[in-house]
Amino acid sequence: MVLDIVQYPAPVLRQKGEVITEVTEELRQLASDMMETMEDAHGVGLAAQQVGHPIQMAIVDVSYDEECVTYCRVNGQDTKLEDICPLVFINPYIEPVGEKESESEGCLSFPDIRADVIRKGEVVAKVTTLDGEELIIETDGLFARALQHEIDHLFGKLFIDRMSSARKLKLKKRLKEMQEGYRS
């Protein structure tokens, strides 16, 4: 089922997600609905907060473009994106590494807004699948960026928080319109 995507400035987007201690059938259904929602919206990632659930679960799928990364290792083994994505994960830990890079990002909770965001170009992420498997993912490119973006959501951080002051100033009018639209 396609879910409604929560729009900025809904308070749930700023909530730190609760750690998931048990994977229930309801949680699996939510993950399935999130996958359908992300695909319907043509996104590459979706966090539970974006569908109104402040928990530590997200999805990332960049498998449509094998060339969006130069490497992907899972538990120390070279892995193709199509073998790991779509990735549904819970309770992540991430360590951004490498050089900082500025790339254009969008967010399904901020329709029609794209902006350059500075993030580290590589990550080491420790995530758990819904089947309880712990994965250590080392990657770069779009996969690294999408993991950082979605994991930020799980801790109440938004991509606008990572924009330069100058870029935020340029978006001030649009963000204010979103805030006013939310109130009414």
N, C-alpha and C positions, 0 to 999 in steps of 0.2 A: 504494500500500500504506500502510495506517495504521501509523505507527511508535509505539513506546512513548515517552511523554513523561517525561523525566528529572525526578525530584522532588527538592526541597530536602532535604538539604544535599549532594547529589552534587557531588563536586569539579569536574566539568566545567562546572558553572554559574558557577564563579569563574574559569575560564580565559579569558584574552584570546584571541580568535579569530585564527588565522593569516590573513594577507592572501592572497587568492585571486589567483594569477598566470595560471591557465589554466582556462577553462571546458570541462570534459570532459563526456562523455556520462554518466558516473557522477554528476557534480555536477548535471546537469540532472535526472537521475532522483531524486536526493535532494531537489531543489527540488519536484518533482512529488509525491513522498511527503510532504514537509512540508506542502504545500498540502492534500492529502487529510487529513492528521493534524489540521491547524488547523481545517478545516471540520468534521471529525468531533467535535472537542472544543468546537465553537462559540466559537472564539477570534477575535480580530481581528488577532492577530499571533503569530509564532513565530520564534524564533531557532535557528540550527543547534545551539547549545549545548544547547538544550532537548530535542534528540533525540540527544545524545551526540557531536556533531561540533564541536570547537572551531575553527571557521572563521568568517570574516566574511561570513555570508550570513543573510538574514532575509526574512520575508514580512510584509506588512501588507495588510489588506483591510477597509476601512470603507465600501465602496461601497453597502452595504445601507441607508445613511442619509445621503443628500445633505445633510441639514440639520445634520449633525454638525460642519460647518465653515462659516465665513462666506466664506472664499476659498481657492482652490487655484490656484497658478500653477506651471507646469512650463516651464522655460527661458524665463521671462518672459511666457508666454501663459496666459490664464485657461483652466482645464481642469476638466472635470467629474470627480468621483471615479470614476465608472464607466469613464472613459477611461484612468485611471492604475492603478486597483485591479482585481484583486489585483496588488500590486507585489512582485516578487521582486528583491532587490537585494544587491549585494556591495560590500565595501570602502567603507563610508560615511564621510562627514564630516558632522557636524551642528553647527549653531550655534543654540542656543535664544535667542530674542529676546523682547522684550515684557515684560509684567508677569507676576509669579509668580501662579499660580493653584493652589488646592487642589481636587482632584477625587478621587473614589473610583476605585481601580484594583484589578484582580485580575491573577493570573498563572497560566498553566496549570501551572507547576511548583510552585505553592502552592495546591492545591485547597482550596476553601471558605474562603479568606482574601481579604478585601477590606479596603482601608484608604485613607484620604485620603493622597495624595502630592502634595507641592508641586513643581511644574515650571513652566517658562516657558510662556506661553500660545501662543507662535508659534515656528516654526522656519524656518531655511533649511538644507536638507539637500542635500548633493551625494552622489549614489549612482550606481552603474553597474549596468545591467541585465545579464542573462546573455548578451545579444547584443552587449555592449560599448558600448551607448549610455550616455553620461553625461547625467544629469538633474540639474537644480537645481530642487528643490521648495521652494516657499514656501507655508506653510499655517498654519492654526490649528486649534483645536478638537480633536476626537478624533483626527484624522489626525496632528496635531503631537504629541499625547500618546503615541499608539501608536508613532510613529517614535522618539521619545525612549526609550520603554520598551524596544523591541526593540534599538535601537543600544546602550543600556546593557548588555544581555545580551551583545552581541558583544565587549564589553570587560570582562566579568566582574563587572559591577555589577548588583545585584538591586534590585527595587522596595522591599524592606525596608530597604535602605541609605538610601533617601530619605525614610523615614517619620520623624515626630517621635519623640523619646525616649519620650514619654508613650504614643504608640501602640504602639511596640515593646514597652514594658513590659506593655501589655495583651495582646499576642500572645505573650509570653514562654513561657507554658505550652504553647500550640499549637506553637510553633517547636521547643521542647524535645521534644515528642512526635514531631514529624517527624524530628528528629535521632536519637532513640532507635529509631524505626521503621526508619530507614535502616541503622543499625548491625546490626540483627538480621535 
